[in-house]
Amino acid sequence: MSGMRLAVIALVGCLCGPAVARADDALVLPKGRSAVSAENLFYVPTGERFNPHGNPEDIAAGFNDRRLDSSVFPLLQPLDPFVGGRASIGDSHLRFKYEFDILNFGVAYGVTDRLTVGVEIPYYWVHNSVKASVNSDPGSSANVGLRTGPGPGPLCGSGSAVLPLACPNTRRFTTEDVQRILGPGLPGIPGFGFKRIRDFSDDGLGDIQLGAKYQYWRSRDLRLATTAGVRFPTGRQDDPDDLVDISWSTGAYGLFARFHHDYIISNLWKETPTPASYGIARPGDVILDGTFRYEWVLPDRVTQRVADANALTTTREQLDRDLGDRFEFEFSTQYQLTDGFSASALYRYGFKLEDRFTSHRGLPVQLLEKDTDSTEQVYVIRLSYSTLSLYRAGRFPLPVDIALSYRDRFAGSGPRSSGSPSQVLKTQYIGLRLQAVF
């Protein structure tokens, strides 16, 4: 990560304090109090996603070690009868490695002792390291090539831009030839209009979320709260003309609701129970949390190429789209080790419904809907330290809370299209969070 980003985190860290209103619990801020937080997610580079059967596979699996034959390039189909099968220009080798770095800023304010409003603003840095080549050498699947000039007989002398390699007036396709076919095209061969296959980098805002959390119940052992809010599609969306880009927004608005349940189970055996209304854990406290999340993704319109995930096409249309709603069930346990240190573990299961597309030209949009009812399973372990007790004793100038976490998406399922917003990547990250209350 660049020095500028480290400086930004350090600057925010100077303002940070105790974490009293996390997104996955039922805590709220006291009336008139504000909170500022920053969390950086350092992702481990990944080249894998989960396929519809839940197995990890290369992100570019659809076109890696693939015969570039007439099933990929329909213009080759007239040559199929002359090569004893599918006409092929060679075998592709394509690998992606995604790198993410995400910085989340958050600001919250306690309107009352039970109602907190807030905003979360993420910023993304992404990079895709691409390795792409085509093998058309002897021993590959290549059986057709580019015409180099006049040739004998009705087939070799037909003037077609692509001929069987048995014709003496041909040469084998190169990687650059395929790049041009994917882009502007070659003489006599129309292109697909894609951008060049090469490394991709970009950065920008993610989807901004606005929300309000209301704590509607608190007793000695239990806290209950609900959150409602809206997600704005301010992040980068998929480019249908770029096969290697990385998007981090679906492009659709979302309305979300969350239901938080905190239970201080250690009050069952502790001589001095910690009231749930106190809001600050004491040494030896064990807190169980359960959170249910739901997001209604609003219908929108999007321009897409309509083809199977393993095929290329120039056919595009602005489609009506209704991305599947999202559901998450989250369970966590927190143990307060000392006045300053706490440890927690979290498990989350999430799933979404199938995406729906409507074409006004009768295009086969079911190809875009296939396997988009995705799932994920995640665990997170976290160690937190707070200087709140030192601050109260006058031994530290600021109440600072620092949390170090590790998250692993260890299972899931999703579509094979790398451009689908429902794709489920196999990812891990280390998170560093700083927060202040004032």
C-alpha positions, 0 to 999 in steps of 0.5 A, spaced: 500 500 500 502 507 498 505 511 503 499 516 502 494 511 504 498 509 510 498 516 512 491 517 511 490 511 516 495 514 521 491 521 521 484 518 522 488 513 527 490 519 531 482 521 532 480 514 534 477 511 540 473 506 543 468 501 538 461 502 541 457 501 535 459 496 531 455 494 525 454 487 527 452 488 534 446 491 538 450 497 541 448 504 539 451 511 541 449 515 547 445 522 545 449 527 542 456 523 541 459 522 534 464 516 532 469 516 526 472 510 524 477 507 518 478 500 517 483 498 511 482 491 508 489 488 506 487 482 501 491 476 499 491 476 492 487 471 489 486 467 482 480 463 484 472 463 485 467 458 487 463 455 481 456 453 481 458 446 485 462 449 490 469 448 488 474 453 487 476 454 480 480 459 476 477 466 475 478 465 467 477 458 467 472 459 461 478 461 457 484 458 460 486 451 456 481 452 451 480 450 444 479 457 440 474 453 435 468 455 432 464 454 438 468 461 441 468 464 434 462 462 430 466 465 423 470 459 423 463 454 423 463 454 415 470 451 415 468 445 420 466 440 414 473 441 411 477 439 418 474 433 420 471 437 426 471 444 429 475 449 426 480 451 431 485 457 431 489 454 437 489 453 444 488 459 449 492 460 456 489 465 460 490 467 468 487 472 472 490 474 479 486 479 483 489 484 488 484 488 492 485 494 497 479 497 501 479 503 505 472 504 509 471 510 512 465 511 517 461 516 521 456 515 526 452 520 530 447 519 536 440 522 535 438 519 541 440 514 546 437 509 542 437 512 535 444 512 531 445 514 524 451 513 520 454 513 513 460 508 510 464 510 505 469 505 502 475 506 497 477 501 492 484 500 489 484 494 485 489 490 480 488 484 475 495 481 473 493 478 466 497 472 463 494 471 456 497 467 450 495 463 444 498 456 442 497 455 435 504 450 434 504 443 431 501 439 437 496 444 439 488 444 436 490 449 431 487 446 424 486 453 420 490 459 419 490 466 416 491 466 408 497 469 406 495 470 398 493 466 392 492 458 393 490 452 388 484 449 388 477 452 389 478 452 397 485 454 398 484 459 392 477 461 395 479 468 398 477 467 405 481 470 410 481 463 414 483 457 411 485 450 413 492 449 415 493 444 409 492 450 404 500 452 402 497 459 402 496 460 410 500 461 416 498 460 424 495 465 428 499 469 433 497 471 440 497 478 437 492 476 431 487 474 436 488 480 440 486 484 434 480 479 433 477 480 440 478 488 438 478 492 432 479 485 427 483 483 422 483 484 414 476 480 412 475 478 419 470 483 423 472 484 430 468 483 437 470 490 439 473 488 446 479 492 449 486 489 449 487 483 454 492 486 458 493 488 466 488 492 469 488 497 475 483 502 477 481 505 484 475 509 486 469 510 491 465 504 492 458 503 494 456 508 499 451 506 505 446 510 509 443 507 515 439 508 522 440 503 527 434 503 533 435 499 539 428 497 541 430 493 547 435 492 553 434 488 559 440 486 564 442 480 559 439 482 552 440 488 547 436 488 541 436 493 535 434 494 528 438 497 522 435 500 516 438 504 510 440 504 503 446 503 498 447 507 493 451 504 486 457 509 487 462 504 485 465 502 479 461 497 474 462 492 470 464 494 463 461 489 457 467 491 453 473 489 457 474 482 459 479 483 464 476 489 468 474 488 476 468 491 478 466 493 485 459 495 484 453 492 481 450 498 479 443 497 482 440 501 488 439 497 495 434 497 501 437 493 507 435 491 514 438 488 519 436 485 526 441 485 531 441 480 538 446 481 543 446 476 549 451 477 555 451 469 557 456 470 562 451 474 567 448 466 568 455 465 572 458 471 574 457 474 581 457 481 578 453 481 572 454 486 567 448 490 565 446 490 557 445 497 558 452 499 560 454 498 553 462 496 555 464 489 557 468 487 563 473 482 564 470 475 563 464 477 560 462 473 554 457 476 549 453 472 544 451 476 538 446 474 532 445 478 526 440 477 520 441 481 514 436 482 508 438 487 502 432 488 497 436 490 490 432 494 486 430 493 479 435 497 474 437 497 466 444 495 464 447 494 457 450 487 457 453 482 451 448 476 451 452 470 450 454 463 454 459 465 459 464 461 455 463 464 448 464 471 445 459 475 442 458 482 439 450 482 441 448 487 446 442 490 449 440 494 454 436 489 458 431 490 464 435 487 470 432 485 477 438 482 481 437 477 486 435 479 493 441 478 499 440 474 505 445 473 511 445 469 517 451 471 522 453 468 529 459 471 533 462 470 540 466 475 544 470 474 550 473 480 554 480 478 556 482 484 560 480 491 561 483 493 554 483 486 550 478 482 547 477 477 542 472 474 538 470 469 532 464 470 527 461 465 522 456 468 517 452 464 511 449 468 506 445 467 499 442 471 494 436 469 489 437 468 482 438 474 477 432 476 472 433 479 466 428 481 460 430 482 453 425 486 448 429 483 442 428 476 445 435 475 446 436 468 450 437 472 457 437 465 461 444 465 459 446 471 464 441 468 469 444 461 470 447 459 476 446 466 479 443 464 486 450 464 489 452 462 496 458 464 501 461 462 508 465 466 511 469 466 518 472 472 522 477 472 528 478 479 531 483 481 537 481 488 539 485 493 544 482 499 547 485 505 551 478 507 554 480 504 561 487 508 561 483 514 558 478 514 564 484 513 569 488 519 566 493 515 563 492 516 556 490 522 552 485 519 548 480 513 548 483 509 542 480 502 539 484 498 535 482 491 532 486 486 528 482 481 524 482 475 519 477 474 514 476 467 510 471 466 505 472 458 505 466 456 501 461 458 496 458 457 490 456 462 484 456 463 476 462 462 472 461 469 468 467 473 471 463 479 469 457 477 473 456 481 479 453 475 483 460 471 482 463 469 488 471 470 489 475 465 494 478 471 498 482 472 505 484 479 508 487 482 514 483 488 517 486 493 521 480 498 524 481 504 528 475 508 531 474 514 535 468 517 539 467 524 541 
